[in-house]
Amino acid sequence: MISALNSYIVTNGNGREAVDFYQDLFQAQVTNLMLWKDAIPDCPKDREHLVLNAQLEFNGIRLQVSDENPDETYKAGTNLSIAIITDSPEEAKELYQKLIQNAQHVFLELQETFWSPAYANLIDQFGVMWQINTEGANA
C-alpha cells in the first residue's frame, strides 16, 4: 500500500538554507537532516555541507529537500519531484514497472540503497519526475 505521496525539492547547493526557509515558512519540524558527510564515506571537503536528505513535517504533510549531486547539472524544472512512499519492495517494483514504460529517462533503476530496500528515480512519459522509496529495514 502507498503510505504517502510527498513533494521533493532539489536545490543547487543551498539545501540547508532551503530547509531553514521552509521550516520557518511552514512552521515545520525538521524530522531528519542528513548531510553528505554523515552518509558518504570519504566525502570530499567541498561537499560535506550538502544536504543528502531532509524531511520537514507540518500538519500531517512531509516535505523533502536535498542538494543536487554536484556531478550532475542542476536544471530548473527538474528540481521538483513526487516521492511515492511504499510499504514493501514488491509494491515499489510494481509501480516502477508501470512508470518505466515509455519513460523519458531513468536516473536510478529500482535497487536497494543504504536508506531503502527499494528505491528508484525516473522521469515518466509525461515529463514528471518520480522517486519510489520503500521505507523499512535500511531506512
Backbone as a printed PyTorch tensor [residue, N CA C, xyz], in Angstrom:
tensor([[[  0.8390,  -1.1770,   0.0000],
         [  0.0000,   0.0000,   0.0000],
         [  0.8890,   1.2470,   0.0000]],

        [[  0.5200,   2.2280,  -0.7790],
         [  1.2340,   3.5020,  -0.7760],
         [  0.8710,   4.2200,   0.5120]],

        [[  1.8950,   4.6030,   1.2650],
         [  1.6330,   5.2480,   2.5460],
         [  1.7210,   6.7710,   2.4780]],

        [[  2.3670,   7.3000,   1.4260],
         [  2.4700,   8.7540,   1.3090],
         [  2.8750,   9.1410,  -0.1030]],

        [[  2.5440,  10.3600,  -0.4830],
         [  2.9600,  10.9720,  -1.7290],
         [  3.4880,  12.3490,  -1.3500]],

        [[  4.8140,  12.5280,  -1.4450],
         [  5.4620,  13.7270,  -0.9270],
         [  6.0650,  14.5820,  -2.0380]],

        [[  6.1140,  15.8750,  -1.8210],
         [  6.8740,  16.7720,  -2.6870],
         [  8.3350,  16.6920,  -2.2770]],

        [[  9.2240,  16.6910,  -3.2790],
         [ 10.6540,  16.5660,  -3.0320],
         [ 11.3550,  17.6610,  -3.8260]],

        [[ 11.9750,  18.5890,  -3.1140],
         [ 12.6400,  19.7380,  -3.7270],
         [ 14.1420,  19.4900,  -3.7610]],

        [[ 14.7450,  19.7160,  -4.9270],
         [ 16.1960,  19.5880,  -5.0800],
         [ 16.7640,  20.9820,  -5.2990]],

        [[ 17.7730,  21.3220,  -4.5010],
         [ 18.3620,  22.6610,  -4.5670],
         [ 19.7600,  22.6120,  -5.1830]],

        [[ 20.2720,  23.7690,  -5.5050],
         [ 21.5610,  23.8930,  -6.1880],
         [ 22.6790,  24.2740,  -5.2130]],

        [[ 22.8970,  23.3950,  -4.2210],
         [ 23.9770,  23.6340,  -3.2700],
         [ 23.5960,  24.4500,  -2.0590]],

        [[ 22.3550,  24.8930,  -1.9860],
         [ 21.9190,  25.6960,  -0.8460],
         [ 20.7670,  25.0100,  -0.0930]],

        [[ 20.8710,  23.6950,   0.0180],
         [ 19.8260,  22.9050,   0.6590],
         [ 19.5830,  23.2610,   2.1090]],

        [[ 20.6650,  23.5130,   2.8480],
         [ 20.4970,  23.8540,   4.2630],
         [ 19.7270,  25.1650,   4.4150]],

        [[ 20.0220,  26.1200,   3.5480],
         [ 19.2970,  27.3970,   3.5570],
         [ 17.8180,  27.1660,   3.2280]],

        [[ 17.5540,  26.2780,   2.2630],
         [ 16.1680,  25.9640,   1.8990],
         [ 15.4330,  25.2990,   3.0590]],

        [[ 16.1100,  24.3950,   3.7590],
         [ 15.4920,  23.7360,   4.9190],
         [ 15.0940,  24.7830,   5.9560]],

        [[ 16.0110,  25.6840,   6.2590],
         [ 15.7170,  26.7340,   7.2390],
         [ 14.5590,  27.6210,   6.7790]],

        [[ 14.5570,  27.9620,   5.4850],
         [ 13.4970,  28.8140,   4.9450],
         [ 12.1380,  28.1370,   5.0450]],

        [[ 12.0460,  26.8800,   4.5760],
         [ 10.7580,  26.1820,   4.5900],
         [ 10.3280,  25.8190,   6.0130]],

        [[ 11.2870,  25.5970,   6.8900],
         [ 10.9450,  25.3450,   8.2960],
         [ 10.2390,  26.5710,   8.8710]],

        [[ 10.7890,  27.7410,   8.6000],
         [ 10.1780,  28.9770,   9.0860],
         [  8.8560,  29.2700,   8.3750]],

        [[  8.8410,  29.1240,   7.0600],
         [  7.6510,  29.4200,   6.2690],
         [  6.4420,  28.6030,   6.7250]],

        [[  6.6490,  27.2980,   6.9200],
         [  5.5410,  26.4080,   7.2650],
         [  5.4460,  26.0980,   8.7560]],

        [[  6.3380,  26.7300,   9.5550],
         [  6.3990,  26.4080,  10.9840],
         [  6.5140,  24.8860,  11.1500]],

        [[  7.4140,  24.3180,  10.3790],
         [  7.5830,  22.8660,  10.3020],
         [  8.6280,  22.3760,  11.2920]],

        [[  8.5440,  21.1010,  11.5800],
         [  9.5480,  20.4370,  12.3960],
         [ 10.4740,  19.6730,  11.4490]],

        [[ 11.7830,  19.8450,  11.5990],
         [ 12.7470,  19.0720,  10.8150],
         [ 12.8800,  17.7210,  11.5000]],

        [[ 12.3840,  16.6780,  10.8340],
         [ 12.3970,  15.3410,  11.4390],
         [ 13.5940,  14.5170,  10.9960]],

        [[ 14.2880,  14.9820,   9.9550],
         [ 15.5050,  14.3070,   9.5020],
         [ 16.3540,  15.3290,   8.7610]],

        [[ 17.6350,  15.3340,   9.0350],
         [ 18.5790,  16.1630,   8.2930],
         [ 19.8770,  15.3840,   8.1810]],

        [[ 20.1210,  14.8220,   6.9980],
         [ 21.3250,  14.0450,   6.7550],
         [ 22.1800,  14.7830,   5.7290]],

        [[ 23.3880,  15.1140,   6.1280],
         [ 24.3320,  15.7700,   5.2330],
         [ 25.1750,  14.7190,   4.5210]],

        [[ 25.7860,  15.1270,   3.4260],
         [ 26.6400,  14.1990,   2.6820],
         [ 27.7090,  13.6090,   3.6000]],

        [[ 28.3090,  14.4590,   4.4450],
         [ 29.3940,  13.9880,   5.3040],
         [ 28.9400,  12.9140,   6.2840]],

        [[ 27.6280,  12.8660,   6.5750],
         [ 27.0870,  11.8850,   7.5130],
         [ 26.8910,  10.5150,   6.8790]],

        [[ 26.8370,  10.4500,   5.5580],
         [ 26.4550,   9.1920,   4.9120],
         [ 27.4270,   8.7010,   3.8410]],

        [[ 28.2410,   9.5790,   3.3150],
         [ 29.1080,   9.1950,   2.2010],
         [ 30.5430,   9.0480,   2.6970]],

        [[ 31.0570,   7.8140,   2.6710],
         [ 32.4360,   7.6060,   3.1180],
         [ 33.4130,   8.4270,   2.2580]],

        [[ 34.4230,   8.9680,   2.8970],
         [ 35.4370,   9.7740,   2.2140],
         [ 34.8270,  10.9330,   1.4190]],

        [[ 33.8130,  11.5420,   1.9900],
         [ 33.1370,  12.6740,   1.3510],
         [ 34.1420,  13.8100,   1.1460]],

        [[ 34.2360,  14.3480,  -0.0800],
         [ 35.1310,  15.4810,  -0.3070],
         [ 34.7420,  16.6720,   0.5760]],

        [[ 35.7280,  17.3940,   1.0560],
         [ 35.5070,  18.5290,   1.9570],
         [ 34.5090,  19.5410,   1.3990]],

        [[ 34.5880,  19.7990,   0.0690],
         [ 33.7130,  20.8190,  -0.5190],
         [ 32.2570,  20.3570,  -0.6520]],

        [[ 31.9840,  19.0920,  -0.2790],
         [ 30.6230,  18.5720,  -0.3600],
         [ 30.0460,  18.1970,   1.0070]],

        [[ 30.8350,  18.3420,   2.0440],
         [ 30.3950,  17.9310,   3.3750],
         [ 29.1170,  18.6290,   3.8290]],

        [[ 28.9330,  19.8850,   3.4300],
         [ 27.7710,  20.6850,   3.8660],
         [ 26.4950,  20.3730,   3.0950]],

        [[ 26.5970,  19.6400,   2.0030],
         [ 25.4300,  19.3950,   1.1540],
         [ 24.4050,  18.5130,   1.8630]],

        [[ 23.1430,  18.8030,   1.6110],
         [ 22.0460,  18.0420,   2.2000],
         [ 21.7790,  16.8190,   1.3240]],

        [[ 21.9280,  15.6360,   1.9170],
         [ 21.5990,  14.4030,   1.2120],
         [ 20.0880,  14.1720,   1.2660]],

        [[ 19.5050,  14.3870,   2.4410],
         [ 18.0540,  14.2890,   2.5830],
         [ 17.6240,  15.0040,   3.8470]],

        [[ 16.6000,  15.8200,   3.7040],
         [ 15.9700,  16.4630,   4.8620],
         [ 14.4760,  16.2410,   4.7450]],

        [[ 13.8540,  16.0800,   5.9000],
         [ 12.4020,  15.9280,   5.9340],
         [ 11.8390,  16.9320,   6.9190]],

        [[ 10.8470,  17.6770,   6.4420],
         [ 10.1370,  18.6310,   7.2810],
         [  8.6820,  18.1740,   7.3560]],

        [[  8.1080,  18.2700,   8.5340],
         [  6.7250,  17.8420,   8.7000],
         [  5.9100,  18.9510,   9.3550]],

        [[  4.6950,  19.1160,   8.8330],
         [  3.7630,  20.1030,   9.3780],
         [  2.3550,  19.7140,   8.9500]],

        [[  1.4330,  19.7580,   9.8800],
         [  0.0200,  19.4670,   9.6010],
         [ -0.1890,  18.1490,   8.8550]],

        [[  0.6040,  17.1430,   9.1840],
         [  0.4680,  15.8510,   8.5240],
         [  1.0830,  15.7860,   7.1390]],

        [[  1.8050,  16.8200,   6.7350],
         [  2.4300,  16.8960,   5.4160],
         [  3.9340,  16.7240,   5.5820]],

        [[  4.5550,  15.9780,   4.6670],
         [  6.0080,  15.8340,   4.6700],
         [  6.5740,  16.4780,   3.4080]],

        [[  7.5320,  17.3580,   3.5960],
         [  8.2590,  17.9900,   2.5040],
         [  9.7010,  17.5160,   2.6090]],

        [[ 10.2700,  17.0570,   1.4900],
         [ 11.6450,  16.5890,   1.4930],
         [ 12.5120,  17.5300,   0.6670]],

        [[ 13.7660,  17.6600,   1.0790],
         [ 14.7070,  18.5690,   0.4260],
         [ 16.0620,  17.8850,   0.3320]],

        [[ 16.7600,  18.0890,  -0.7780],
         [ 18.1500,  17.6490,  -0.8960],
         [ 18.8740,  18.5620,  -1.8730]],

        [[ 20.1930,  18.5140,  -1.8190],
         [ 21.0040,  19.2300,  -2.7920],
         [ 21.2410,  18.3380,  -4.0030]],

        [[ 21.3160,  18.9630,  -5.1700],
         [ 21.6680,  18.2400,  -6.3950],
         [ 23.0880,  17.6950,  -6.2450]],

        [[ 23.3270,  16.5330,  -6.7830],
         [ 24.6790,  15.9770,  -6.8280],
         [ 25.5310,  16.9110,  -7.6880]],

        [[ 26.6490,  17.4120,  -7.1630],
         [ 27.4840,  18.3400,  -7.9430],
         [ 28.0200,  17.7350,  -9.2380]],

        [[ 27.9930,  16.4110,  -9.3640],
         [ 28.4280,  15.7700, -10.6030],
         [ 27.3500,  15.8150, -11.6820]],

        [[ 26.1450,  16.2180, -11.3030],
         [ 25.0310,  16.3610, -12.2410],
         [ 24.8130,  17.8460, -12.5200]],

        [[ 24.1370,  18.1410, -13.5970],
         [ 23.8330,  19.5260, -13.9420],
         [ 22.4890,  19.9050, -13.3460]],

        [[ 22.4970,  20.9160, -12.5030],
         [ 21.2570,  21.4170, -11.9210],
         [ 20.4540,  22.1040, -13.0070]],

        [[ 19.1820,  21.7570, -13.0880],
         [ 18.3230,  22.3520, -14.1100],
         [ 16.9650,  22.6490, -13.5000]],

        [[ 16.6060,  23.9310, -13.4940],
         [ 15.2800,  24.3050, -13.0000],
         [ 14.2340,  23.5650, -13.8240]],

        [[ 13.2220,  23.0950, -13.1560],
         [ 12.1970,  22.2990, -13.8160],
         [ 12.3490,  20.8240, -13.4870]],

        [[ 13.5870,  20.4080, -13.1980],
         [ 13.8070,  19.0320, -12.7540],
         [ 14.1370,  19.0190, -11.2630]],

        [[ 13.9380,  20.1450, -10.6150],
         [ 14.2950,  20.2440,  -9.2070],
         [ 13.1080,  19.9790,  -8.2850]],

        [[ 12.0180,  19.4980,  -8.8440],
         [ 10.8700,  19.1240,  -8.0350],
         [ 10.3840,  17.7710,  -8.5190]],

        [[ 10.2170,  16.8530,  -7.5900],
         [  9.7160,  15.5320,  -7.9610],
         [  8.6560,  15.1020,  -6.9580]],

        [[  7.9590,  14.0390,  -7.3150],
         [  6.9720,  13.4610,  -6.4170],
         [  7.5570,  12.1560,  -5.8930]],

        [[  7.5880,  12.0320,  -4.5850],
         [  8.1320,  10.8290,  -3.9460],
         [  6.9780,   9.9350,  -3.4940]],

        [[  6.9550,   8.7260,  -4.0290],
         [  5.9570,   7.7360,  -3.6320],
         [  6.5920,   6.8920,  -2.5320]],

        [[  5.9750,   6.8530,  -1.3720],
         [  6.4800,   6.0560,  -0.2600],
         [  5.6510,   4.7750,  -0.1950]],

        [[  6.3080,   3.6320,  -0.3260],
         [  5.6050,   2.3520,  -0.3050],
         [  5.9490,   1.5800,   0.9680]],

        [[  5.0960,   0.6090,   1.2630],
         [  5.3050,  -0.2380,   2.4340],
         [  6.1650,  -1.4590,   2.1380]],

        [[  6.2900,  -1.8220,   0.8470],
         [  7.0290,  -3.0470,   0.5250],
         [  7.8110,  -2.9030,  -0.7700]],

        [[  8.9330,  -3.6210,  -0.8760],
         [  9.6920,  -3.6300,  -2.1300],
         [  8.8730,  -4.1780,  -3.3010]],

        [[  7.9630,  -5.0970,  -3.0190],
         [  7.1300,  -5.6660,  -4.0760],
         [  6.2290,  -4.6080,  -4.7010]],

        [[  5.6530,  -3.7730,  -3.8470],
         [  4.8090,  -2.6950,  -4.3540],
         [  5.6490,  -1.6770,  -5.1300]],

        [[  6.8420,  -1.3890,  -4.6240],
         [  7.7410,  -0.4750,  -5.3240],
         [  8.0590,  -1.0110,  -6.7170]],

        [[  8.2990,  -2.3110,  -6.8100],
         [  8.6090,  -2.9280,  -8.1010],
         [  7.4280,  -2.8210,  -9.0630]],

        [[  6.2310,  -3.0480,  -8.5610],
         [  5.0300,  -2.9580,  -9.3960],
         [  4.8570,  -1.5400,  -9.9500]],

        [[  5.0180,  -0.5330,  -9.0900],
         [  4.9070,   0.8640,  -9.5250],
         [  6.0150,   1.2120, -10.5160]],

        [[  7.2240,   0.7720, -10.2180],
         [  8.3760,   1.0410, -11.0770],
         [  8.1440,   0.4780, -12.4850]],

        [[  7.6630,  -0.7620, -12.5520],
         [  7.4200,  -1.3990, -13.8530],
         [  6.4130,  -0.6030, -14.6840]],

        [[  5.4340,  -0.0080, -14.0470],
         [  4.4450,   0.8040, -14.7570],
         [  5.0390,   2.1480, -15.1820]],

        [[  5.8150,   2.7670, -14.2890],
         [  6.3570,   4.0940, -14.5810],
         [  7.4630,   4.0730, -15.6340]],

        [[  8.2100,   2.9690, -15.7590],
         [  9.3080,   2.9630, -16.7380],
         [  8.8230,   2.7080, -18.1640]],

        [[  7.5680,   2.2770, -18.3100],
         [  7.0330,   2.1080, -19.6660],
         [  7.0070,   3.4690, -20.3450]],

        [[  7.7400,   3.6010, -21.4070],
         [  7.8470,   4.8510, -22.1780],
         [  8.4760,   5.9900, -21.3790]],

        [[  9.2210,   5.6780, -20.3260],
         [  9.8730,   6.7150, -19.5210],
         [ 10.8440,   7.5160, -20.3880]],

        [[ 10.9300,   8.8090, -20.0980],
         [ 11.8680,   9.6710, -20.8230],
         [ 13.3050,   9.4470, -20.3590]],

        [[ 13.4560,   9.1870, -19.0400],
         [ 14.8070,   8.9880, -18.5100],
         [ 14.7350,   8.2510, -17.1810]],

        [[ 15.6530,   7.3140, -16.9840],
         [ 15.7710,   6.6220, -15.7050],
         [ 17.1030,   7.0410, -15.0930]],

        [[ 17.0380,   7.7550, -13.9660],
         [ 18.2520,   8.2000, -13.2820],
         [ 18.8500,   7.0540, -12.4730]],

        [[ 17.9900,   6.3230, -11.7830],
         [ 18.4380,   5.2140, -10.9420],
         [ 17.3840,   4.1220, -11.0160]],

        [[ 17.7940,   2.9620, -11.5230],
         [ 16.8700,   1.8340, -11.6010],
         [ 16.5100,   1.3710, -10.1960]],

        [[ 15.3840,   0.7000, -10.0820],
         [ 14.9410,   0.2080,  -8.7800],
         [ 16.0130,  -0.6940,  -8.1880]],

        [[ 16.4570,  -0.3430,  -6.9800],
         [ 17.5250,  -1.0920,  -6.3250],
         [ 17.5400,  -0.8200,  -4.8300]],

        [[ 18.2580,  -1.6750,  -4.1220],
         [ 18.4570,  -1.4790,  -2.6960],
         [ 19.5220,  -0.4070,  -2.4950]],

        [[ 19.2770,   0.4870,  -1.5420],
         [ 20.2410,   1.5290,  -1.1950],
         [ 20.4970,   1.4550,   0.3100]],

        [[ 21.3850,   2.2790,   0.7920],
         [ 21.6450,   2.2540,   2.2400],
         [ 20.4760,   2.8240,   3.0400]],

        [[ 19.5460,   3.5400,   2.3770],
         [ 18.4040,   4.1050,   3.1080],
         [ 17.0880,   3.3900,   2.7980]],

        [[ 17.0920,   2.5190,   1.8130],
         [ 15.8230,   1.9090,   1.4020],
         [ 16.0520,   0.5240,   0.8000]],

        [[ 15.1510,  -0.4170,   1.0970],
         [ 15.2560,  -1.7230,   0.4410],
         [ 14.8480,  -1.6750,  -1.0380]],

        [[ 14.1840,  -0.5990,  -1.4780],
         [ 13.8060,  -0.4620,  -2.8840],
         [ 13.6140,   1.0220,  -3.2100]],

        [[ 14.4980,   1.5570,  -4.0640],
         [ 14.4570,   2.9720,  -4.4220],
         [ 14.7190,   3.1100,  -5.9230]],

        [[ 14.0260,   4.0550,  -6.5710],
         [ 14.2530,   4.3770,  -7.9810],
         [ 13.9520,   5.8520,  -8.2050]],

        [[ 14.5120,   6.3990,  -9.2870],
         [ 14.3070,   7.7940,  -9.6490],
         [ 14.2280,   7.8680, -11.1720]],

        [[ 13.1450,   8.4610, -11.6990],
         [ 12.9520,   8.4950, -13.1480],
         [ 12.0340,   9.6400, -13.5650]],

        [[ 12.0320,   9.9200, -14.8680],
         [ 11.0940,  10.8650, -15.4610],
         [ 10.1600,  10.0530, -16.3520]],

        [[  8.8660,  10.1520, -16.0970],
         [  7.9050,   9.3480, -16.8470],
         [  7.6440,   9.9200, -18.2390]],

        [[  6.7630,   9.2870, -18.9550],
         [  6.4670,   9.6730, -20.3350],
         [  5.8630,  11.0590, -20.4640]],

        [[  5.3720,  11.6120, -19.3550],
         [  4.7650,  12.9410, -19.3890],
         [  5.6980,  14.0310, -18.8700]],

        [[  6.9530,  13.6630, -18.5610],
         [  7.9250,  14.6330, -18.0730],
         [  7.8740,  14.8710, -16.5800]],

        [[  7.1690,  14.0090, -15.8390],
         [  7.0750,  14.1380, -14.3840],
         [  8.1850,  13.3100, -13.7420]],

        [[  8.9400,  13.9340, -12.8370],
         [  9.9970,  13.2090, -12.1290],
         [  9.4060,  12.5200, -10.9060]],

        [[  9.7130,  11.2290, -10.7780],
         [  9.2090,  10.4080,  -9.6860],
         [ 10.3690,   9.7830,  -8.9190]],

        [[ 10.1740,   9.6650,  -7.6170],
         [ 11.0480,   8.8590,  -6.7750],
         [ 10.1580,   7.8030,  -6.1290]],

        [[ 10.6010,   6.5680,  -6.1720],
         [  9.8980,   5.4900,  -5.4860],
         [ 10.7940,   5.0900,  -4.3310]],

        [[ 10.2450,   5.0800,  -3.1270],
         [ 11.0470,   4.8150,  -1.9430],
         [ 10.2740,   3.9190,  -0.9820]],

        [[ 10.8690,   2.7980,  -0.6460],
         [ 10.2680,   1.9130,   0.3480],
         [ 10.9260,   2.1910,   1.6770]],

        [[ 10.1190,   2.5570,   2.6480],
         [ 10.6620,   2.7700,   3.9830],
         [ 10.7170,   1.4170,   4.6740]],

        [[ 11.8140,   1.1610,   5.3580],
         [ 11.9240,  -0.1360,   6.0050],
         [ 13.2550,  -0.3400,   6.6600]],

        [[ 13.7340,  -1.5610,   6.5980],
         [ 14.9130,  -2.0040,   7.3380],
         [ 16.1500,  -1.1640,   7.0680]],

        [[ 16.3200,  -0.6490,   5.8570],
         [ 17.5200,   0.1190,   5.5270],
         [ 17.4020,   1.5810,   5.9220]],

        [[ 16.1930,   2.0220,   6.2270],
         [ 15.9610,   3.4500,   6.4930],
         [ 16.5730,   3.8880,   7.8010]]])
